[in-house]
Amino acid sequence: MLLLAWEKRMPKEVLGQLFRLALVPLGYLLKRLPIGNSGRADISAFKAMAPSTEILQVIAAAKSVNLSR
């Protein structure tokens, strides 16, 4: 999202993305990262959003892969 905002010359979105990136570690530690949030600067960083069916399928498939050999 940051790269897209930069390429589209959207300063408000760039600042919003930088702010989100700075707060991700804190949100992770406090278990406050919302499910399905699209990550745009015009949407609250704390708002949970329902992921699409396709996204849920991709997540389920990724979780089922055994990475240890």
PDB file of N, CA, C and O in Angstrom:
ATOM      1  N   MET A   1       0.820  -1.181   0.000  1.00  0.00           N
ATOM      2  CA  MET A   1       0.000   0.000   0.000  1.00  0.00           C
ATOM      3  C   MET A   1       0.876   1.262   0.000  1.00  0.00           C
ATOM      4  O   MET A   1       0.545   2.260  -0.641  1.00  0.00           O
ATOM      5  N   LEU A   2       1.985   1.198   0.722  1.00  0.00           N
ATOM      6  CA  LEU A   2       2.881   2.352   0.765  1.00  0.00           C
ATOM      7  C   LEU A   2       3.457   2.641  -0.617  1.00  0.00           C
ATOM      8  O   LEU A   2       3.483   3.792  -1.052  1.00  0.00           O
ATOM      9  N   LEU A   3       3.910   1.617  -1.296  1.00  0.00           N
ATOM     10  CA  LEU A   3       4.484   1.803  -2.632  1.00  0.00           C
ATOM     11  C   LEU A   3       3.447   2.350  -3.604  1.00  0.00           C
ATOM     12  O   LEU A   3       3.744   3.243  -4.397  1.00  0.00           O
ATOM     13  N   LEU A   4       2.243   1.819  -3.544  1.00  0.00           N
ATOM     14  CA  LEU A   4       1.178   2.299  -4.421  1.00  0.00           C
ATOM     15  C   LEU A   4       0.880   3.774  -4.149  1.00  0.00           C
ATOM     16  O   LEU A   4       0.739   4.567  -5.081  1.00  0.00           O
ATOM     17  N   ALA A   5       0.785   4.134  -2.879  1.00  0.00           N
ATOM     18  CA  ALA A   5       0.532   5.531  -2.516  1.00  0.00           C
ATOM     19  C   ALA A   5       1.649   6.430  -3.012  1.00  0.00           C
ATOM     20  O   ALA A   5       1.398   7.537  -3.489  1.00  0.00           O
ATOM     21  N   TRP A   6       2.887   5.954  -2.901  1.00  0.00           N
ATOM     22  CA  TRP A   6       4.033   6.735  -3.364  1.00  0.00           C
ATOM     23  C   TRP A   6       3.976   6.941  -4.878  1.00  0.00           C
ATOM     24  O   TRP A   6       4.164   8.049  -5.379  1.00  0.00           O
ATOM     25  N   GLU A   7       3.708   5.835  -5.598  1.00  0.00           N
ATOM     26  CA  GLU A   7       3.653   5.908  -7.061  1.00  0.00           C
ATOM     27  C   GLU A   7       2.508   6.786  -7.548  1.00  0.00           C
ATOM     28  O   GLU A   7       2.639   7.455  -8.574  1.00  0.00           O
ATOM     29  N   LYS A   8       1.386   6.794  -6.827  1.00  0.00           N
ATOM     30  CA  LYS A   8       0.219   7.587  -7.218  1.00  0.00           C
ATOM     31  C   LYS A   8       0.285   9.017  -6.685  1.00  0.00           C
ATOM     32  O   LYS A   8      -0.634   9.809  -6.894  1.00  0.00           O
ATOM     33  N   ARG A   9       1.385   9.339  -5.991  1.00  0.00           N
ATOM     34  CA  ARG A   9       1.577  10.692  -5.441  1.00  0.00           C
ATOM     35  C   ARG A   9       0.409  11.092  -4.531  1.00  0.00           C
ATOM     36  O   ARG A   9      -0.251  12.110  -4.739  1.00  0.00           O
ATOM     37  N   MET A  10       0.182  10.254  -3.516  1.00  0.00           N
ATOM     38  CA  MET A  10      -0.893  10.483  -2.553  1.00  0.00           C
ATOM     39  C   MET A  10      -0.257  10.730  -1.179  1.00  0.00           C
ATOM     40  O   MET A  10      -0.113   9.794  -0.393  1.00  0.00           O
ATOM     41  N   PRO A  11       0.126  11.976  -0.882  1.00  0.00           N
ATOM     42  CA  PRO A  11       0.868  12.246   0.359  1.00  0.00           C
ATOM     43  C   PRO A  11       0.127  11.844   1.636  1.00  0.00           C
ATOM     44  O   PRO A  11       0.751  11.356   2.578  1.00  0.00           O
ATOM     45  N   LYS A  12      -1.180  12.040   1.683  1.00  0.00           N
ATOM     46  CA  LYS A  12      -1.944  11.663   2.876  1.00  0.00           C
ATOM     47  C   LYS A  12      -1.878  10.150   3.090  1.00  0.00           C
ATOM     48  O   LYS A  12      -1.732   9.688   4.222  1.00  0.00           O
ATOM     49  N   GLU A  13      -1.985   9.387   2.016  1.00  0.00           N
ATOM     50  CA  GLU A  13      -1.923   7.936   2.106  1.00  0.00           C
ATOM     51  C   GLU A  13      -0.514   7.480   2.506  1.00  0.00           C
ATOM     52  O   GLU A  13      -0.372   6.551   3.301  1.00  0.00           O
ATOM     53  N   VAL A  14       0.521   8.121   1.967  1.00  0.00           N
ATOM     54  CA  VAL A  14       1.900   7.780   2.323  1.00  0.00           C
ATOM     55  C   VAL A  14       2.114   7.993   3.821  1.00  0.00           C
ATOM     56  O   VAL A  14       2.657   7.121   4.500  1.00  0.00           O
ATOM     57  N   LEU A  15       1.693   9.135   4.333  1.00  0.00           N
ATOM     58  CA  LEU A  15       1.848   9.406   5.771  1.00  0.00           C
ATOM     59  C   LEU A  15       1.060   8.412   6.608  1.00  0.00           C
ATOM     60  O   LEU A  15       1.544   7.941   7.638  1.00  0.00           O
ATOM     61  N   GLY A  16      -0.149   8.092   6.174  1.00  0.00           N
ATOM     62  CA  GLY A  16      -0.969   7.114   6.894  1.00  0.00           C
ATOM     63  C   GLY A  16      -0.319   5.743   6.919  1.00  0.00           C
ATOM     64  O   GLY A  16      -0.352   5.061   7.943  1.00  0.00           O
ATOM     65  N   GLN A  17       0.276   5.329   5.797  1.00  0.00           N
ATOM     66  CA  GLN A  17       0.938   4.033   5.734  1.00  0.00           C
ATOM     67  C   GLN A  17       2.191   4.006   6.620  1.00  0.00           C
ATOM     68  O   GLN A  17       2.449   3.010   7.296  1.00  0.00           O
ATOM     69  N   LEU A  18       2.956   5.080   6.618  1.00  0.00           N
ATOM     70  CA  LEU A  18       4.136   5.146   7.481  1.00  0.00           C
ATOM     71  C   LEU A  18       3.741   5.074   8.950  1.00  0.00           C
ATOM     72  O   LEU A  18       4.407   4.411   9.745  1.00  0.00           O
ATOM     73  N   PHE A  19       2.660   5.755   9.308  1.00  0.00           N
ATOM     74  CA  PHE A  19       2.144   5.715  10.676  1.00  0.00           C
ATOM     75  C   PHE A  19       1.742   4.289  11.050  1.00  0.00           C
ATOM     76  O   PHE A  19       2.072   3.809  12.134  1.00  0.00           O
ATOM     77  N   ARG A  20       1.027   3.616  10.146  1.00  0.00           N
ATOM     78  CA  ARG A  20       0.610   2.228  10.405  1.00  0.00           C
ATOM     79  C   ARG A  20       1.819   1.320  10.575  1.00  0.00           C
ATOM     80  O   ARG A  20       1.852   0.495  11.488  1.00  0.00           O
ATOM     81  N   LEU A  21       2.811   1.463   9.704  1.00  0.00           N
ATOM     82  CA  LEU A  21       4.010   0.629   9.797  1.00  0.00           C
ATOM     83  C   LEU A  21       4.737   0.830  11.124  1.00  0.00           C
ATOM     84  O   LEU A  21       5.274  -0.117  11.699  1.00  0.00           O
ATOM     85  N   ALA A  22       4.749   2.064  11.597  1.00  0.00           N
ATOM     86  CA  ALA A  22       5.416   2.352  12.866  1.00  0.00           C
ATOM     87  C   ALA A  22       4.683   1.701  14.039  1.00  0.00           C
ATOM     88  O   ALA A  22       5.311   1.343  15.035  1.00  0.00           O
ATOM     89  N   LEU A  23       3.364   1.546  13.931  1.00  0.00           N
ATOM     90  CA  LEU A  23       2.579   1.016  15.045  1.00  0.00           C
ATOM     91  C   LEU A  23       2.335  -0.487  14.996  1.00  0.00           C
ATOM     92  O   LEU A  23       1.828  -1.055  15.964  1.00  0.00           O
ATOM     93  N   VAL A  24       2.680  -1.139  13.900  1.00  0.00           N
ATOM     94  CA  VAL A  24       2.427  -2.580  13.773  1.00  0.00           C
ATOM     95  C   VAL A  24       3.078  -3.387  14.899  1.00  0.00           C
ATOM     96  O   VAL A  24       2.407  -4.244  15.475  1.00  0.00           O
ATOM     97  N   PRO A  25       4.347  -3.157  15.240  1.00  0.00           N
ATOM     98  CA  PRO A  25       4.932  -3.962  16.326  1.00  0.00           C
ATOM     99  C   PRO A  25       4.154  -3.831  17.643  1.00  0.00           C
ATOM    100  O   PRO A  25       3.944  -4.822  18.343  1.00  0.00           O
ATOM    101  N   LEU A  26       3.738  -2.632  17.968  1.00  0.00           N
ATOM    102  CA  LEU A  26       2.965  -2.416  19.189  1.00  0.00           C
ATOM    103  C   LEU A  26       1.612  -3.129  19.110  1.00  0.00           C
ATOM    104  O   LEU A  26       1.187  -3.775  20.068  1.00  0.00           O
ATOM    105  N   GLY A  27       0.949  -3.009  17.977  1.00  0.00           N
ATOM    106  CA  GLY A  27      -0.334  -3.692  17.790  1.00  0.00           C
ATOM    107  C   GLY A  27      -0.201  -5.197  17.882  1.00  0.00           C
ATOM    108  O   GLY A  27      -1.081  -5.874  18.412  1.00  0.00           O
ATOM    109  N   TYR A  28       0.903  -5.722  17.364  1.00  0.00           N
ATOM    110  CA  TYR A  28       1.143  -7.167  17.433  1.00  0.00           C
ATOM    111  C   TYR A  28       1.348  -7.605  18.878  1.00  0.00           C
ATOM    112  O   TYR A  28       0.766  -8.595  19.322  1.00  0.00           O
ATOM    113  N   LEU A  29       2.172  -6.872  19.603  1.00  0.00           N
ATOM    114  CA  LEU A  29       2.436  -7.224  20.997  1.00  0.00           C
ATOM    115  C   LEU A  29       1.183  -7.151  21.859  1.00  0.00           C
ATOM    116  O   LEU A  29       1.003  -7.963  22.766  1.00  0.00           O
ATOM    117  N   LEU A  30       0.325  -6.190  21.580  1.00  0.00           N
ATOM    118  CA  LEU A  30      -0.906  -6.017  22.366  1.00  0.00           C
ATOM    119  C   LEU A  30      -2.086  -6.810  21.809  1.00  0.00           C
ATOM    120  O   LEU A  30      -3.198  -6.733  22.331  1.00  0.00           O
ATOM    121  N   LYS A  31      -1.833  -7.572  20.746  1.00  0.00           N
ATOM    122  CA  LYS A  31      -2.873  -8.373  20.081  1.00  0.00           C
ATOM    123  C   LYS A  31      -4.066  -7.500  19.667  1.00  0.00           C
ATOM    124  O   LYS A  31      -5.224  -7.859  19.881  1.00  0.00           O
ATOM    125  N   ARG A  32      -3.749  -6.341  19.066  1.00  0.00           N
ATOM    126  CA  ARG A  32      -4.777  -5.386  18.640  1.00  0.00           C
ATOM    127  C   ARG A  32      -4.847  -5.223  17.127  1.00  0.00           C
ATOM    128  O   ARG A  32      -5.484  -4.288  16.641  1.00  0.00           O
ATOM    129  N   LEU A  33      -4.199  -6.120  16.366  1.00  0.00           N
ATOM    130  CA  LEU A  33      -4.261  -6.017  14.913  1.00  0.00           C
ATOM    131  C   LEU A  33      -5.606  -6.578  14.448  1.00  0.00           C
ATOM    132  O   LEU A  33      -5.907  -7.742  14.710  1.00  0.00           O
ATOM    133  N   PRO A  34      -6.405  -5.781  13.774  1.00  0.00           N
ATOM    134  CA  PRO A  34      -7.738  -6.237  13.372  1.00  0.00           C
ATOM    135  C   PRO A  34      -7.693  -7.202  12.193  1.00  0.00           C
ATOM    136  O   PRO A  34      -6.822  -7.105  11.328  1.00  0.00           O
ATOM    137  N   ILE A  35      -8.623  -8.116  12.172  1.00  0.00           N
ATOM    138  CA  ILE A  35      -8.747  -9.092  11.092  1.00  0.00           C
ATOM    139  C   ILE A  35      -9.364  -8.421   9.868  1.00  0.00           C
ATOM    140  O   ILE A  35     -10.359  -7.705   9.984  1.00  0.00           O
ATOM    141  N   GLY A  36      -8.778  -8.651   8.704  1.00  0.00           N
ATOM    142  CA  GLY A  36      -9.368  -8.223   7.446  1.00  0.00           C
ATOM    143  C   GLY A  36      -9.235  -6.756   7.094  1.00  0.00           C
ATOM    144  O   GLY A  36      -9.743  -6.337   6.054  1.00  0.00           O
ATOM    145  N   ASN A  37      -8.577  -5.965   7.912  1.00  0.00           N
ATOM    146  CA  ASN A  37      -8.450  -4.539   7.637  1.00  0.00           C
ATOM    147  C   ASN A  37      -7.651  -4.339   6.354  1.00  0.00           C
ATOM    148  O   ASN A  37      -6.574  -4.914   6.191  1.00  0.00           O
ATOM    149  N   SER A  38      -8.179  -3.527   5.449  1.00  0.00           N
ATOM    150  CA  SER A  38      -7.550  -3.349   4.138  1.00  0.00           C
ATOM    151  C   SER A  38      -6.263  -2.541   4.192  1.00  0.00           C
ATOM    152  O   SER A  38      -5.464  -2.591   3.257  1.00  0.00           O
ATOM    153  N   GLY A  39      -6.051  -1.807   5.262  1.00  0.00           N
ATOM    154  CA  GLY A  39      -4.800  -1.092   5.436  1.00  0.00           C
ATOM    155  C   GLY A  39      -4.739   0.290   4.825  1.00  0.00           C
ATOM    156  O   GLY A  39      -3.680   0.917   4.849  1.00  0.00           O
ATOM    157  N   ARG A  40      -5.831   0.788   4.278  1.00  0.00           N
ATOM    158  CA  ARG A  40      -5.817   2.142   3.719  1.00  0.00           C
ATOM    159  C   ARG A  40      -5.799   3.174   4.842  1.00  0.00           C
ATOM    160  O   ARG A  40      -6.314   2.927   5.932  1.00  0.00           O
ATOM    161  N   ALA A  41      -5.212   4.310   4.570  1.00  0.00           N
ATOM    162  CA  ALA A  41      -5.090   5.359   5.571  1.00  0.00           C
ATOM    163  C   ALA A  41      -6.434   5.973   5.929  1.00  0.00           C
ATOM    164  O   ALA A  41      -6.581   6.550   7.006  1.00  0.00           O
ATOM    165  N   ASP A  42      -7.424   5.857   5.037  1.00  0.00           N
ATOM    166  CA  ASP A  42      -8.733   6.452   5.320  1.00  0.00           C
ATOM    167  C   ASP A  42      -9.647   5.521   6.123  1.00  0.00           C
ATOM    168  O   ASP A  42     -10.811   5.844   6.358  1.00  0.00           O
ATOM    169  N   ILE A  43      -9.118   4.365   6.543  1.00  0.00           N
ATOM    170  CA  ILE A  43      -9.867   3.417   7.366  1.00  0.00           C
ATOM    171  C   ILE A  43      -9.143   3.298   8.697  1.00  0.00           C
ATOM    172  O   ILE A  43      -7.917   3.192   8.729  1.00  0.00           O
ATOM    173  N   SER A  44      -9.888   3.315   9.795  1.00  0.00           N
ATOM    174  CA  SER A  44      -9.282   3.208  11.112  1.00  0.00           C
ATOM    175  C   SER A  44      -8.393   1.975  11.190  1.00  0.00           C
ATOM    176  O   SER A  44      -8.764   0.897  10.726  1.00  0.00           O
ATOM    177  N   ALA A  45      -7.229   2.146  11.775  1.00  0.00           N
ATOM    178  CA  ALA A  45      -6.291   1.030  11.933  1.00  0.00           C
ATOM    179  C   ALA A  45      -6.823  -0.021  12.898  1.00  0.00           C
ATOM    180  O   ALA A  45      -6.293  -1.131  12.956  1.00  0.00           O
ATOM    181  N   PHE A  46      -7.860   0.313  13.652  1.00  0.00           N
ATOM    182  CA  PHE A  46      -8.422  -0.602  14.639  1.00  0.00           C
ATOM    183  C   PHE A  46      -9.720  -1.250  14.183  1.00  0.00           C
ATOM    184  O   PHE A  46     -10.284  -2.068  14.909  1.00  0.00           O
ATOM    185  N   LYS A  47     -10.209  -0.900  12.984  1.00  0.00           N
ATOM    186  CA  LYS A  47     -11.480  -1.422  12.498  1.00  0.00           C
ATOM    187  C   LYS A  47     -11.296  -2.819  11.901  1.00  0.00           C
ATOM    188  O   LYS A  47     -10.511  -3.015  10.973  1.00  0.00           O
ATOM    189  N   ALA A  48     -12.029  -3.774  12.446  1.00  0.00           N
ATOM    190  CA  ALA A  48     -12.020  -5.118  11.875  1.00  0.00           C
ATOM    191  C   ALA A  48     -12.956  -5.140  10.670  1.00  0.00           C
ATOM    192  O   ALA A  48     -14.015  -4.512  10.682  1.00  0.00           O
ATOM    193  N   MET A  49     -12.560  -5.859   9.645  1.00  0.00           N
ATOM    194  CA  MET A  49     -13.370  -5.961   8.432  1.00  0.00           C
ATOM    195  C   MET A  49     -13.428  -7.436   8.041  1.00  0.00           C
ATOM    196  O   MET A  49     -12.456  -8.168   8.228  1.00  0.00           O
ATOM    197  N   ALA A  50     -14.547  -7.867   7.509  1.00  0.00           N
ATOM    198  CA  ALA A  50     -14.684  -9.271   7.112  1.00  0.00           C
ATOM    199  C   ALA A  50     -13.869  -9.528   5.848  1.00  0.00           C
ATOM    200  O   ALA A  50     -14.092  -8.877   4.827  1.00  0.00           O
ATOM    201  N   PRO A  51     -12.918 -10.476   5.907  1.00  0.00           N
ATOM    202  CA  PRO A  51     -12.155 -10.826   4.706  1.00  0.00           C
ATOM    203  C   PRO A  51     -13.055 -11.510   3.685  1.00  0.00           C
ATOM    204  O   PRO A  51     -14.032 -12.162   4.053  1.00  0.00           O
ATOM    205  N   SER A  52     -12.732 -11.364   2.419  1.00  0.00           N
ATOM    206  CA  SER A  52     -13.510 -12.027   1.373  1.00  0.00           C
ATOM    207  C   SER A  52     -13.310 -13.534   1.451  1.00  0.00           C
ATOM    208  O   SER A  52     -12.355 -14.010   2.066  1.00  0.00           O
ATOM    209  N   THR A  53     -14.200 -14.270   0.836  1.00  0.00           N
ATOM    210  CA  THR A  53     -14.106 -15.731   0.812  1.00  0.00           C
ATOM    211  C   THR A  53     -12.793 -16.181   0.192  1.00  0.00           C
ATOM    212  O   THR A  53     -12.163 -17.120   0.677  1.00  0.00           O
ATOM    213  N   GLU A  54     -12.376 -15.511  -0.883  1.00  0.00           N
ATOM    214  CA  GLU A  54     -11.123 -15.872  -1.542  1.00  0.00           C
ATOM    215  C   GLU A  54      -9.923 -15.708  -0.611  1.00  0.00           C
ATOM    216  O   GLU A  54      -9.031 -16.556  -0.581  1.00  0.00           O
ATOM    217  N   ILE A  55      -9.909 -14.632   0.132  1.00  0.00           N
ATOM    218  CA  ILE A  55      -8.806 -14.386   1.062  1.00  0.00           C
ATOM    219  C   ILE A  55      -8.800 -15.442   2.164  1.00  0.00           C
ATOM    220  O   ILE A  55      -7.739 -15.941   2.539  1.00  0.00           O
ATOM    221  N   LEU A  56      -9.970 -15.782   2.680  1.00  0.00           N
ATOM    222  CA  LEU A  56     -10.052 -16.812   3.714  1.00  0.00           C
ATOM    223  C   LEU A  56      -9.545 -18.158   3.197  1.00  0.00           C
ATOM    224  O   LEU A  56      -8.915 -18.911   3.938  1.00  0.00           O
ATOM    225  N   GLN A  57      -9.819 -18.458   1.934  1.00  0.00           N
ATOM    226  CA  GLN A  57      -9.343 -19.706   1.341  1.00  0.00           C
ATOM    227  C   GLN A  57      -7.821 -19.707   1.205  1.00  0.00           C
ATOM    228  O   GLN A  57      -7.179 -20.728   1.450  1.00  0.00           O
ATOM    229  N   VAL A  58      -7.247 -18.584   0.820  1.00  0.00           N
ATOM    230  CA  VAL A  58      -5.793 -18.473   0.695  1.00  0.00           C
ATOM    231  C   VAL A  58      -5.137 -18.645   2.067  1.00  0.00           C
ATOM    232  O   VAL A  58      -4.119 -19.327   2.190  1.00  0.00           O
ATOM    233  N   ILE A  59      -5.715 -18.033   3.085  1.00  0.00           N
ATOM    234  CA  ILE A  59      -5.174 -18.152   4.442  1.00  0.00           C
ATOM    235  C   ILE A  59      -5.245 -19.600   4.914  1.00  0.00           C
ATOM    236  O   ILE A  59      -4.280 -20.124   5.470  1.00  0.00           O
ATOM    237  N   ALA A  60      -6.388 -20.244   4.691  1.00  0.00           N
ATOM    238  CA  ALA A  60      -6.547 -21.645   5.098  1.00  0.00           C
ATOM    239  C   ALA A  60      -5.543 -22.543   4.385  1.00  0.00           C
ATOM    240  O   ALA A  60      -4.966 -23.440   4.999  1.00  0.00           O
ATOM    241  N   ALA A  61      -5.334 -22.309   3.103  1.00  0.00           N
ATOM    242  CA  ALA A  61      -4.375 -23.108   2.336  1.00  0.00           C
ATOM    243  C   ALA A  61      -2.955 -22.882   2.858  1.00  0.00           C
ATOM    244  O   ALA A  61      -2.178 -23.829   2.970  1.00  0.00           O
ATOM    245  N   ALA A  62      -2.621 -21.648   3.173  1.00  0.00           N
ATOM    246  CA  ALA A  62      -1.278 -21.342   3.680  1.00  0.00           C
ATOM    247  C   ALA A  62      -1.050 -21.985   5.042  1.00  0.00           C
ATOM    248  O   ALA A  62       0.050 -22.453   5.333  1.00  0.00           O
ATOM    249  N   LYS A  63      -2.084 -22.009   5.875  1.00  0.00           N
ATOM    250  CA  LYS A  63      -1.950 -22.619   7.200  1.00  0.00           C
ATOM    251  C   LYS A  63      -1.806 -24.133   7.118  1.00  0.00           C
ATOM    252  O   LYS A  63      -1.226 -24.751   8.011  1.00  0.00           O
ATOM    253  N   SER A  64      -2.321 -24.726   6.068  1.00  0.00           N
ATOM    254  CA  SER A  64      -2.279 -26.195   5.952  1.00  0.00           C
ATOM    255  C   SER A  64      -0.953 -26.719   5.394  1.00  0.00           C
ATOM    256  O   SER A  64      -0.707 -27.925   5.419  1.00  0.00           O
ATOM    257  N   VAL A  65      -0.113 -25.836   4.899  1.00  0.00           N
ATOM    258  CA  VAL A  65       1.182 -26.237   4.342  1.00  0.00           C
ATOM    259  C   VAL A  65       2.137 -26.546   5.482  1.00  0.00           C
ATOM    260  O   VAL A  65       2.296 -25.740   6.398  1.00  0.00           O
ATOM    261  N   ASN A  66       2.769 -27.700   5.430  1.00  0.00           N
ATOM    262  CA  ASN A  66       3.739 -28.091   6.438  1.00  0.00           C
ATOM    263  C   ASN A  66       5.124 -27.643   5.984  1.00  0.00           C
ATOM    264  O   ASN A  66       5.682 -28.196   5.036  1.00  0.00           O
ATOM    265  N   LEU A  67       5.674 -26.643   6.663  1.00  0.00           N
ATOM    266  CA  LEU A  67       6.968 -26.092   6.259  1.00  0.00           C
ATOM    267  C   LEU A  67       8.150 -26.844   6.851  1.00  0.00           C
ATOM    268  O   LEU A  67       9.275 -26.681   6.378  1.00  0.00           O
ATOM    269  N   SER A  68       7.928 -27.660   7.870  1.00  0.00           N
ATOM    270  CA  SER A  68       9.041 -28.420   8.454  1.00  0.00           C
ATOM    271  C   SER A  68       9.237 -29.723   7.667  1.00  0.00           C
ATOM    272  O   SER A  68       8.275 -30.402   7.307  1.00  0.00           O
ATOM    273  N   ARG A  69      10.473 -30.041   7.418  1.00  0.00           N
ATOM    274  CA  ARG A  69      10.773 -31.259   6.635  1.00  0.00           C
ATOM    275  C   ARG A  69      11.654 -32.159   7.415  1.00  0.00           C
ATOM    276  O   ARG A  69      12.020 -33.232   6.935  1.00  0.00           O
TER     277      ARG A  69
END
